[in-house]
Amino acid sequence: MLPYPSDGPSFYWVWILFAVEVLACFEVILFLILMSRYVDRSAEADRLGRVFFARDKRELPTVDVFIPTYNEPLDVLERTIIGARSLDYPADKLKVYVLDDQRRDWLRAYCEEKNVIHVTRGDNSHAKAGNMNNGLKVSSGDFIAIFDADFVPYRHFLRRTLPFFSDDSIGIVQTPQHFFNVDPVQSNLGLENIWPDEQRLFFDEIAPSRDAWDVSFCCGSCSIARRKAVDAIGGFPTESITEDLLTTLSMLNKGYKTRYLNERLSMGLAAENLTGYFVQRERWCQGGIQTLYLYNGPLRGPGLTLFQRIMFLPASWLVQYLVRFMILLVPIVYLWFGLLPLYFTDIADYVSHQVPLLAAYFLLMLWITPTRYLPVVSSAVGTFATFRMLPTVVSSLVRPFGKPFRVTPKGSGNEANQFDRYSFAWIAGMITITVFGLLVNVVPETSHVQGQFSPVAAWWSGINIVVLLIASLICFEKPRRLFHAFKLDEPAVVDDVPGQIVSLALDKAVVAVHNMARFQSKSVMLKIAGFDPIKAELGQVTQRRSSISRGGDRQAYYLHLYFELSGAARDSMIVKLYTGQYSRDIRDIDKVAVSLNLLLRSFGRTRTL
């Protein structure tokens, strides 16, 4: 309820909160409208695929694979190059282009060895978009598949996406981005195996809903575009640092739609540390806001419907961090200055107006996204990001083109642990101010707030403190391995002793056996189906109960084997691990396990599941 007439600071404070609440309601309404529809196009892909690939192979369209790269090391690039080269498509119809914006001789030599095309240019103008536009000049395929340097396509990627282009109005087909490593949030909270990566909510739930409303958009990597449509918009747009979103908007202006196929058709690197995490999100935020100022953006772009204009507004970037910051600020302002967030006569007014609204929102989120959302943890993740992202929102509104394109750091050199001092300082400051505000008002002599809102403020403050404490855990980076292991359950033989591979990476295997007596040497031979025997070094041996055999639950020895592959063997292992057989997907959230792991993590410990 708004104050009338003006009564000083309270008047302005309540009006500010009212404006923020209106923005929040606007975003929530858009979200609920968006999520009221959902489309799964897998059956459509099946139907279209049967017709599309029934033709003679000579009649299939040509495809160029673009791999834009700037400073990624070989341990990142090799996976993508080998994966692209292994796509299930006629070799004479497929070309792979490595678009190298650092003009590296070693990468040219590697591309020649792997029989892919290495492309450079004289300067790095317009960053990634300029790099891909240069690729357009030296290629001629009917379609262009785009994979960032850290994303590996599955072998059947083209067989699932190309058939959608039977509809001449389709300009882009986007697929979800899945990851073979854990992101910093999962890792730093100690929730690696029980909490989904942060982008699952968007790619698994929001993106299919956007597609159902015909407002899907290109996310860059893991997409494929019709060259004719790209040519129609004059190449990949260079006006924004997020050329992918602007590509969709520009194509909509020309009558071309973006489709979304919600199938896991590639895997890539999630941000490996907090630096990369924020570089990505700041770029996405700035790029989204930049579209407001562009001729082909949602406000001024020709050919867009009113609904499309609204749905392409960067509402989430503009609103979510402001709202989260105000949620932290409201009890602090009350405890220290006595300013109420609402005008009411008693606590019943607050309960009747606010509690049902908040309860409905959280219940709706749990109902819409039951496997992607927990109120306290999800709020903590958003709160953690607020202190860096809110300044980005403000600076992007004031100077939308003030910051240049920044490449996300990837691969070797980014596996060390770090500490986010900036975010931690903000979190610690907020906790301190809130706690002291509570303590000051406990003592009658120092208390300067009275009234029925005090219990509400105390509860509100307590919830904020819990959220901030969880957010503070994300500031402490955990070290992680360079190569990422996949869980397996496949037979293997170690020096003629049969066992089961339970974990496999490019440089390590963990094999469970029931007999340790025969391993007298650190040097062993590992036999895996489809590979020549691999010479490995036996590292540590762990022991625990396991049900790896049909005989039931038994004591098992876990052999940690280290090896170094090269040449064709390494390429084959990349294909085995990264092109479609395995994943790190988390299908459901174990709420008890999440709570236990957060408790252990708060004491500096983690629990292996």
N, C-alpha and C positions, 0 to 999 in steps of 0.2 A: 504494500500500500504506500502510495507516495504522499509526502508531507505537503500540507497547504495551510497557511501560507509559508513563505520562506522563514526559516528560523536559524540561519547561520550555517556552520559547517555540516550539521546533520542533513540539511536540505540538499547540499551539493553531493555529499557522500551517498545518500540514498539514490539520487538521480544517476550518479555514476554506476552504482550497482544495478540499477534498473536497466540502463543501457546495455551493460554487459550481459545481463540476463536475457534481454531481448535477442541479442546476437546468439547466445547459447541456444535459445529456443528455436531460432531460425535454423541453426545448423542441425539440431536434433530433428526438426520437422523434415528437412531435406534428407537426412539419413534414413528416417523411417519410411518416407516415400520411396526412396531408392531401394531399400531392402524389402519392400512389399512385392517385388518381382524377383525371379531367379530363373536362369536358363542354363541347362546343361546340354552342350552341343556335341557330346560324344556320339550319340546315335546318329546325328546328322553327319558327323565326320565318317562314320561307318558307311552310311548310305552313299554319300558323295564319293567316297574313296573307291567303292566297288565300280562305279561308273568311270571315274577319272583314270584309274589305272588299268581299265579293261582294254584301252587302246594299245596300239603297237608302240613299243618303246621309242621308236624313231619319231613318233608324233608328240612325245612329252615335251613340255616347255624346258627351256634352259634356266638354270639357277646359278646365281653367284652368291657365295658366302663371304660376307664382309666381317673381318675381325679387326676392328680399330684398336690400336695399341699405342701407348705413349712411353711408359717407363716400367712396364711389368717385366719381371725376370723370367728366365726360361722355365723355372719350375711351375709357373702359372701358365705361360703361353703354350707349352708343349701339350698340355691336356686339351686345350681348345683346338689347336691345329690338328692333332691326331683324331680328335672326335669329329671335327668337320670333314676330314679326309675319309672317315669311315661311314659317312652317311649312306643309308641304303637308297641309292639312286644311281641311274646309269652314269658311268664315269665320263662319257662323252657329252653329257648334258650338265655336268657339274664342275664349277671352278671355285677354288678357295683363294681369296685375296687377303693377305695380311697387310693391313694399312699401317705402316710404321711411321709415326710422327717423331721418332728420334733418330731415324736413319742409321740403324745399328748394323755394322758389318757382320757381327756374329749371328744376328737374326736372319740376314740375307742368306748366309751360308746354311743355316738350319732349314730355311724354307726351300732352298735348292735341294737339299738332301731329302726332304719330305715331299718334293714335287708339288709345292704350292707356290702361288705367285706373291712375291714381295714387292710392295708399292711404297714409294716415298714421294715427298713433294719438297719444294724449295723453302717453304716457311710453314709455320703452324697457325696461320690465320684462321679464326673462327673455330678453333679447338676441334672437338669431335665431329661436329657437323661439317666443318671445312674439310676434315680428313675424309669423311665419307663422300662428300661431293667430288673430291679428287678421285676417289675410287670409281665414281660413276663415269668419269672421263675415260678410264682405261678398261672398262668392262662393258658387256652388252647383253647380259642375261635377261630373260623375260621377268624374272623375279629375283629379289635380293633378300637373302636371309641375313640377319644381323645378330652377331654374338659378341658381347664384350669379351675382352681378352681373358677373363676369368670364368667364362661360362662354357660348358661342354654340352653340345647337342647330343641327344639320344639318336641312335641309328635310324629310328623310324620318324624322326621329326618332320621331314618333308612329306612322308606318306600320310601323315595326319593333318597337316596344315594346307598343303597345296590344293586339295580338292575344293576348299571353300572359294577359291578364285574362279570356279565355274560361274559364279554370279559376278557379272561385269561391274557391279556397283561396289564390290569389296576392294578396298585399297590396301588394307593391312590386316593380318591375322596375328594377334598377340597371344602368347602362351604364358603361364605363370612362371615365376622365378623361384626355384627351389634351391636348397643349399646343401653342400656336403660337409660343411663345418658349422659349428655353433656360433651365434653372434655374441657380441660382448655382453648383452643383457643376460642371455642364458648362462654364459660362462661365469660372469661375475656374481650372479645370484646363486650359483651352484645348482642350476636347474637344467643341466645339459640334456638329460634324457627324459625329462618329464614336463617341460614347458616348451611350447612351439616357438619358432623364431618369430620376431616381431612382425614380419611382413605376411604371415599366414592369414591374418584377418583380412587384409586387402585382397590378396590374390585368391584366396579360397572362398571368400564370402562376398566382399564388396564388388570385385571385378566382374563376376558372373551377373550380379544384379545390375551393374551399369550396362552390361551387354544387353540384358533383357529390355532396357529402356533405350537402346541405340545411342548410348553415350559412353561407350567403351573408348579407351584411348591407348595409344602406343606407349609402352614403357621402355622402349629402346631395345635392350638385349632380349633375345629369345623371341623375336618377331620376324615376320617375313612380309615384304611389301611388293606390290605390283610396280614394276619400273614405269609403266605408262602413267600411273598415278603420281609417282614421284616426279616424273618429268613435267606433269601438268602443273605442279606447284613450284616449278623452277628449281628442283633439287631439295635437299634437306634444309629447312629454315635455319638461318644463322643469327636471327635477331635475338634469340633467347638462349640461355645456357642449358635449358632443357629442350633440346631440339625434338625429342620424341613426342611430348605433349603437343608442341606447336605443329608437328607434322600431321597429327590427327586433325587438329583444328583447321589447318590449311587444306587438307583433303576434304573435310566436310564442306568447306566453302566451295569446292569443285564438285561436290556430289558423291564423293567416295566415303564409304563407311569403314569403321574398324570393328572387326569381329574378335571375340575372345573364346579360346578353346581351353577349358579348365582341365588340362591333362598335364601330368609331369612329363615333359618332353626334353628337359635339359636340367643340368645342375651347375651351380656356380659357387663362388666364394661370397659368403656374407662378409660384411665389414669385420676385419680381424682384430681391431682394437677400437678404443673410443675415439681416437683421432679420425679414423676412417668412417666410423659411425656418424660423427657430426659433419664431416666433409660432405657425405652423401646427402644427409637430411637438410643441411643448409643450402646445398645446390638445388634440391627439389623444391624447397620452400621459396627460394629466390626466383627460380624459374617459373613456378606457378604464379607468383605475384607479378612477375614481368609481363605475363600475358594480358593483364588488365590494361597495360599501357600500349599494347601493340594493335596495329590495324587489323591483323588477322586473328586477334584474340577473341574471347567470349563476349566482350562488350560491343565491339565494332565489326567483327568479322561478318562478311556478307554470307547469306545463305543459311544461317543458323536459325532454328526455331527458338521461341522464347524459353521453352523448357530446356533445350540444349544450352542456351546462354546461362541459365541459372545453374544447371548441373556442372558446367565447366568453370564456374567461379571457384577460386581457391579458398572456399569458406573454411575448410578444416584448418588450413595453415593460419588463416587470419584470426580464428576464434579460439581454437583449443588451448593454446598456451596462455592467452590472456585470461581465459576462464580459470585455468588451473592456478595461475598466480593469484587471482582474486580470491579463490577458495582458501589459499594459505593466508591471505592478508586480512580477511574479514574478522576472524577472532582476535588477531593481533591488534587491529584498530580499535576493536571494542574494549579489549583488556587494558590498553594503554591510554585511550582517549575517550572511552565511553560512548563512541558513536555506534548507533544501532544500524543493522543492515535493512531493517524494516520498521515501519511505524505500526505498532499494534497495542492493544490494551492489556492483553495477558498472553501467557505462553500458548494458550489454546489457538490463538490466531496463527502463530508460527507453525504449530503442529498441523493445523488444518490446511495451511497454504503450501508449505514447503515439503514436509515429510512425504505426503502422498506422491508429489511430483518426483522426488528423488527415488523413492521406492519403485515407482513405475518405470523410471529410466533404467535402474539397475536390473530389475526383473526382465525388462524387454531385452536388454543386452545379453543377459544369461540365456534367454529363450532363443534369440536370433542367432547367437554365436556361442553355444554351450561349450564347445571344445577350444575356444580361442580367447576366452575372457574370464577373469576373476577380478572382482571389483577392487580389492586392496592392492593386489600385485599389478594389475593393469594401470591403476591410478599412480602407483609408485613409479612405474616406467615412464609414464607421461610427465609426472612431476620432475623426475630426474632430467628429462630433456628440456623442460621449460626454461631453465636458467640460461641455457645457451641459445635456445631457439627463439625466445621472445625478442631479444635484441636483433636477431636476424629478420624477424617479421617487421619490426619498426624500421630498420635500416633499408629493407627492401621496398617498403612503402615510400620512404623519403627519397632514396637514391636506388631505384630498381636496377640500374645497370652499373652500379658502383663497384661491384666485385667481379673479377674475371672468373672464368671456368677453372675449377680445381679438380685434379684427378684424384680419385680415391686410392690411397696407398694399398698395395696388394702384394702378397707373396713373401718371399724370404726377406728378412730384415724387419718384419712386422709382428713377429711372434713373441717378442719380449713383453714382460709385464710393465704396466704403467700405473700412474695414479692421477686422477682428474682433480687437481687441486682447486680449480676454479669452481666446478660444480659442488665439490665438497664444502668449500668455504660458504657458498650460498646456503646449502642445506644445513650446515652446522649453525650458521647465523639465524636462520628461520627457527630452528629448534630452540636455540638459546633464548631468542626474543619471546617465543611462545611460552616456554617453561617459566621464565622470569615474570612474564605477565600473569600467569596463573598464581605464582607464589606471592607476588605483590598484593594480589586481591584476596588471598587467603587471610592475611593479617588485617584485622579491622582498622588499625591505625594507618595503614598505608593504602587500603583499598579505596579506589575512586570510581568503582562501578557498582551499581545496585539495580535491583529489579529482577524480573522473572527471566530475562534473557541470560543471566549468568550461568545457570545450569546448562543451557544450550551451548553457550560459548565454551564451557569446560569440556563437554562431550565433543564438540567440533574440534577443539584444540587437541584433545587426546587422539582423535582419528588422524588429524594432520601430522601429529608427532609420529605415529606408527607408520604412516605412509612415507614420511621423510626419512625415518630410520631405515626402511627397506630401500628407499632410493639411494641412501648413502652407501649401501653395500655395492652398488653398481660402480661407484667411483674407484673401487679397488680392483685392478685388472689381475686376472690369473694368467700365468704363463701357459702357452699352448704349443702343441707340436706343429711343425711346418707341414708335414703330410698328414692327411686326415684318414682315420681308419673307419671301415665299414663293418658292421656286425654281420657275420656269416654263420652258416651251419652246413658246412660242406666237408666231404672226406679229404684227408691228406695223409701222407706217409712221411715220417721223419726217421731216417736211417732204418727203414724196414719196419718201424713200429707204427701201426695204424692209429689214426686219431681224427679229430674233427677241428677244422679251422673255425674259430669263433670270432676272429677279428683279422682284417687284412688291410694293409696300406701299401703304398708304392715301395716302402722300405722296411716293412715289418709285418710279421704274421704272429698271431697267438694261436697255438695249437694245443688242444686238450688231449691228453693221453692218460692211460691208467697204469702204465708201467715205466718207471724211471730207471730201472736197473741197467738198461743197455746203453745209456748215454754216458760214455766215459770221456768224451772229448767235447770241447767247446765248438768245434767245427762239425756241422751236420749237413746232410742233404735233405732238402725239402721237396717233396713231389706233390704237385697240384695238377689236377686234370687240365689238359690243354697246354701245359708248359713242360719244357725240358727240366730235368732236375735242377734245383736252385741251391747253390752253395750259400749256407747261412751260418751266422754265429749265434750260439745259444747264450742268451743273456740271463736274466733272472728267471727263476721258476717259482710260481705261486701255487698254492694248494687250497682247494675247497671242494665242497660236495657239488656234484653235477649230475645231470641226467642225460649225458651226451650219448649214451648207448641204449640200445633197446632192452638191455638187461635191467634198467631201472636206475635209481639214484645210487651213485657210487662216489668214492673219493677220486678226484681227478687232479692231475698235475697240468698246469698251464705253462707251456714252453713259450717264452718270448724270444722269437727268432728275428734277427736283423740281417738284411741283405742289401745288395746294391745291384740293380738291374741296368742294362744298357741295350742300345740297338733295338732289334725287333722284339726281344723279350720285354723291354720296358714299354714299347708301344702296345704290345698285346695286353700287358697288365693295365695300362691306361684304359684301353677299350673295355676290358673286363670290369673294372671298377666304376668307370664314370659314364658309360654310354647306355645305361638302362636297366641293369640287373638289380641294383641296390639303391637304398635311399635312407635318409635319416628322419623321415616324416614321423611326427608324433600325432597319433590319431585322437587321443583323448587326454584330458588333464586329470591326473591323480591328485585331488585336492589335499589329501592327508600327506602324501609324499612331498608336495610343494611346501606345506606348512613345516614339516619336519626338516626339510633341507634348508629352508630359510632360517630356522632356529639354529641349526648347526653352523650355517654360514656366518651368522652373526657372532659366533665364537671362533671364527677363523678355520672352521672345519667343513668338509664336504662329505657326502655320502655317496658311494658308488652303487648304482642300481644295476 
